[in-house]
Amino acid sequence: MEFMTALQGTFDDHKPSLFELLSEQQLSSLLPPSLRYLLAVATHRHPRYLLRVLNSFDELYALLMLLVERHYLRTHGGGFTENFYGLKREKALSAGEIPRASIATPALVRKTLKLTNGDVWRNLAVMVGIPYLKRKLDESYDINAPRALLGGNYTRMPANPTWRQRFLHYYRWFLRNVYPSVNAAYYFSLLAFNIAYLFDNSKYHSPFMWLIGTRMRRLGEADYRAIAELSASNDTHGGSNLGVTSIFDPRVIGPKLLSSLKILLPTSIFALKFLEWWHASDFARQLSKKAAEGIELPPPIVSGLSSLSARFGPATAHRTSGPNSGPTGTADDEGTGSPEIENPPISSTSLLPIFTVPPPGDSDSCPICEREITTATASQTGFVFCYTCIHRWVEGNHDKQEEFMKGRESKWESGKGRCAVSGRRLLGGTEGLRRIMV
């Protein structure tokens, strides 16, 4: 890293290289998905208590990082991950550099260029506010942009709209027509500033840092000395000045906990990488296979559905199927011309069989329309469909469902709100569908 820094040929030893800044940004971008994954695993075990937390993860994470980043900006002069790389933020000079003053009086220069309270809040807006807004816009675009393929019913303004409906209509129009250009301009501006910073033509590696007048610097000897003195002062005199009588006081635990994140960060990264290797390695699979060799699990017994299983099971279907039989081979389904469905899934609420389609033999074909998949979309059960097919199936207005349900309204479920292959109910309905980026 120092070799790459020396290649820049600058006289400013405190200017970090672009590679350091990109490494810090990559580490910072890994924190939200890692925490979301851990929270999702915990939610599977305790959904009653953590489901609402997982649904509001972006807001809670932004609030948490607001507190953490504010603490590190005020005490260390840089963000949480920036301090891990030995970086800080300081006010940019408009009259050029002052190398001689920085050598003679580094403490005075540090005090002069230190971020003020207003600078801290402007940096928080760039560090926390813009990434939160970007994540929400990307998520909304992935959900709403494919709906334009479904026709005018999903894109036109409803009749006599309320203020909320009007706002949602224009917001979705912005996502479909304007946001792709805004997103492209965002990344092009970042690329332009990175190239200018790499060739020493700019003091800012980001357009947002240029807007708030802040630049990135390396921590110097004066910075480390000031941080050590501040930590020693808090440990020695913080309790008496604040009237603290116990080490468990929140005014003592809060700064200690925030400062300990410097140790928790590398430890958590190592733990996550170890777990990733463990689940992906052959050693873990072989060990779990050997542990499960001597365990014999009996087949599950479902009480209360024996009569339905006997009525709609495969034996009944084979026994009663004939040239004029319907999906189950019963007399009620004669003359429909529908394909035979053997052993359909049974609804646990209505105790009725659920209309499903067989999985395709080819992975490139949609199970519903049996043609090549267009705009691949995955359901929560793992099956991949055409976006239009699975969306209409979950809504309950697909042509196959309407044709099959003619005359069977009280005898079958159409599969509305369920996976078209497994018959399992999808949480969130169409909101739970996710488009696959190829």
N, C-alpha and C positions, 0 to 999 in steps of 0.2 A: 504493500500500500504506500509506503514512504517512497519507493522507487517511482511509482506512478505519479506521486505528488511532485517529485523532483523534475519530472519531464515537463511540467508546466513552465518551468523557467521563470518563476516570479520571485520577487524579493520579499514577499509577505509570507512568513512562516505560519501565521495564524489562520490563513485562508484554507479551509478544507477542500479536498479534491472532490470532483463530481462523483467519483466512485464511492466515497464515504457517504455522501448525501443520498445516493441511490440505495445504498445498503441500509441506511437508516429508514428510508421510506418503505423499503420492502419489509423490514422487520415490523414497522408500525402497521402496515397493511395486513400482516399475518395475525395480529391480535384479535380483531373482531371475529373472523371465522373460527379461530381456535376456541375462544370463549363460548361462541354459539354452539359449537359441537359438544363441548363439555356440558353445557346447560341442557342440550337436547338429550344427552345420555341420562342425565339426572332426572329430566322430566319423564322419561319412560318409566322410571322407577317410582316417582312421586308426582303423577300428573295433576293430582288435586291441588297441590300447593305451588307447583312451578309452571303450570301451563300458561297462566296469565303473564308470568315473568318472561317466558319464552316468546309469547306473542308481542310483547312490548320491549323486545331486546334492544332494538336500535335506539329507542328513547332512553332506556336505562343506561345503556353503554355510553351514550353521549353525555348524560349527566355525570356518570362516574368519571369519565375522562376529563370532563370540565373541572372537577375537583382535583384530580391527580395532576393534570397539566398546569393548573393555576399554582398549586403548591410547588412544583418543580420550577416553574418560571420565576417565582418570587424568591426561592431559596438557592437554586442552582443556575438560574439565568437561561435555562433551556428546557425543552420538553422531556418527557419520561424516557423515550427511546433515544433522544438526542444526547442526554446525559450518559446513557450507556455507551455511546460511541465517543464520548469526550467532546461534545459539541455544545455550543451555547448560541443564544440570539442576542444581538446588540443593535443599537440604533446605527443606521448607515450615515456616513459622513458625506456631506455635499461638496466639501472643499478638498477632497483627496485624502490620502493616508498620512499618518503622523508616526513614521517608524522610529524616529529619534526620541520622541516623547514617550512612546510605548516602552522603549528600552530604559530610559532614565527614570520615569515615574509611572510604572505600570499600574499602581494602585489608583493614582489620580485619573488615568485614562479609563480604567475599568469603572470608576465611579461616574465619570462623565458620560460614558456610553451605555450605562446600565439602563435597562428598560424601566420606564415610569409605569404608574398604575394604568394610564390610558393605553400605553404600548402593550401591556400585558393583556388587556381585554381585546385589543385588535388582533393580537397573535392568537388568542383563544378562538376568535371568530374564524381565523384561517385554519387552525389546527383541529378544531372540533366541529364548528358550524358547517364549513364547506364539505368535509367528508361525509357528515350526516346527511346533508341535502343531496349529495351525489348518490349515496346508497339508496335513498328513498326514490329518487327519480329513476335510477336504473331498475329498481324493483317494479315500479309502476309501469315503466316502458315494457318490460318483459311480460307483464300481465295484460296490459291493455292494447299494445300494438297488434298482436295477432287477431284481435277481435274484428279488425277491419276486413278480414277475409270472410267473415260470416254474413256480410251484406249490410244493407241500410238499416235493418232493425236495431243494430248495435252501434251505429254511428250517427244517426239523425237525432235531432232534438225532439224529446217527447212533447206531446200536446199539453198545453197549459202547464209548463214546467214551473216548479218551485225554484227558489234561489239556489238551493243545494243542487238540484238537478241541472240548473243552468251552469253553475260553477263546474260541476263534474264534466259536463259536455265540453266546455271550452278547455278544461284541463286535459281531457283525453285528446282533443284536437291538437293541443300544443305538443303532447307526447308523440303523436303520430307524424306531425308535419314539421315541427320546429325543433324539437329536442335532438334529433339526430344531427342537425347542423350545429347546434350549440355544443353537443358532446364532441363533435369533430374539432370545432374551434378551440375547445378546452384542451384537448390533447396536442393540437398543433402549437398552441401558445406555450405549453410546457416543453415541447420539443425545441422550439426556437430559443427559449431562455436557457435550456440545458446546453445547447450547442454554443450559445454566446458565453455562457459561464465557463465551459470547457476550454475555449480559446482565449479566455481572460479578456473578453470584450464587455463583460457585465459583472457587477458585484452581486447580482441576484440570480439564483438558479430557478426561481419561480415567479410568474407574473403577480401572484398574490403577495409575495414578499416585497416586490417592487411597489405595489399599491400602498402597503402599510409602512414602507420605509425601514424595513428590518432586514438584516442579512445574517448569515450563519458564519460563526467563527469557532476556532478551536479554543478549548479551555487552556489558559496559561497558568504560570506559577502563582500569579496574584489571585486568580480565580480559585484555585485549590486552597490557597491559604485563607481566603475569605470564607469559603465554605466550611473549612475545618474550624475556624474561629466561631462561626455562627452555630455550628453543631455543639461545640464545647460550651458556648454561652447558654444555649438552651438547656443543656444537661445540668449545668451548675447553678444558674440563676433563674431558670424558667419556672421552677416550682415555687420559689419564694416570691417572685414578682407577681405571679398569677394567683397566689394563695392556694397552691395545690398541696394537699396533705397526703396523697396516696399515688402510687405508681399506676393504679388502675383508673385514674381520672381521665376523662375523654380528652382533655387538653394535653395530656402527656401521651396517651395511646395513639391519638390521631397522627401527629408528626412522626412518631416512631414507626407506625404502620406504613405510612407513605414512603418513608425513607428506606424501609426494608424491601420495597418493591424492586430495588436495584439487584438484590440477591435473588428474589423470587423469579425475576424475568429469565435469567439464564437457566435456572433450575427447572422452570416449567417448560422451557423450550426443549431441554434435554429429555424431560419426561415424555413430552408429546412425540418427539422423534423416536424414542425407545418404543412407545406404544404403537406407533406407525410401523416400525420394523417388526414388532412382535406379531401384529395381525397380518402382515404381508409375507412373513417368512414361512418356509416349509417346516421349520422346527416347531413352530407353534401349532400348525395343523397336525403334524404327526403326533405331538404330545397329546392334543385333545382327542385325536382318533384312538390312541392307545388307552386313554382314560375311559372312553365310552364303549370300548369293545365288550367289556363284561356286563354292561347294563342293558337289560331287556325291558323295553317300555311296552306296556299293554296298549292295545288300540283304544282310542277314546270312546266312551259310552255316552251318548246323548239321550237323555230321558225325555219322554213325551213326544218324540217324533217317529216312533216306530211305525205307526199306521201310515204316515205320509211317506216314509221311506219305502214301505211295502207297496204303496200305490204308485209312486213315481220312480221307483228304483229301476235298475237296468234289467232285472229279471222280468218284471211286469212289462217293461217296454218291449223286450224281445218276444215275450209270449203273446202279446196282443197286437204287435205290429203287423200290418198287412198292406195291401195296395191302396186302401182308402184311409189308412190310419193317419192321425195327426202327429204332433210332436211327441206325445207320450203313448200313442197307440190306442187311446180311448175312443169311445164312440162319440164323445162330445166334440172331438176335433176333426171329424170326418169332413172331407171336401175342402180343406184349407190349403192343401198343397205345400205346407210348411215343412222344413226338414225335421227329422226326428231328433229329439233331445233326450239323451239317456241320463238318468240320475241327476236331475237339475238341483242346484242348491236351494235350500229351504230358508225362507225368511224367519228370523227368530221372533218377530213381532206379529206378523199376520199369519204365520205358519203356512204360507202359500209358496209354491215353486216360483223361482225367479227365471225370467227369460234371459239367456246368455247366448253367446256365440262361441264356437270352438276356436282355440288358438290356431294361428296359421302355421302351415308347414314351412313357410319361408319367412325369415326374419325381416325381409324387406317389404312384406305385404301387411296391410292393415287388416286386423281380425274382423272388422265390421264390414267394410266395403270390399275386402278381398282384392284390392288393387295396390299398386305401389304407394307407399306412404308419402304424403305431401305435408310439409310443416309438421315434422315429427313431434309428438307430444306424449309425455309419460304420465301415467296415473300413479297414485300412491302404492298400487300393488305391483308396479314394475313393468306392466305391459305398455307397449308403445302403439299409438294409433295416429291416424290423421287428426289434425286439430279440429277440423270441422266435424268429423264423425263422432269423436268422443265428446265434444262439447254438446252436440245435439243429443247424443245418447244420455248424458248425465242430465240434461234439461228434460228428457223424456219425450222429445218430439222428432225422433229419427224415423225415417220411412219404414225400416224393418220393425221397429217397435209398434208403430201404429198399425201396420199390416198384421202383425202377429196377434195383437190384443183385440182384434175385431171378434166379438162374441166370447171373449175370455176375461172380461173385466173383473169378475168375481172369483175367477179360478186361478189366475196367474198374476204375478207382478211384472210390470214392463221392464224393470231394471233401472228406473229413474233414480238418479243419485247414486248409482252403483257402478262398479267396474264392469265393462261389457263382457269380459272373459270369466273372471272369478266370481262375480256377483257380490263382492264385498262392498260395503257402503264406503264412499269417499268422504273424508272429513272436509268440510268447507265447500262441497259441491264443485262447481267449475273453478272456484278460486284455488282449489288444491291441485289443479293441473299445471304442469310445468313443461315449457317448450324446451326441446333438446337442440342445443347449438352444435352443428356439425362443421 
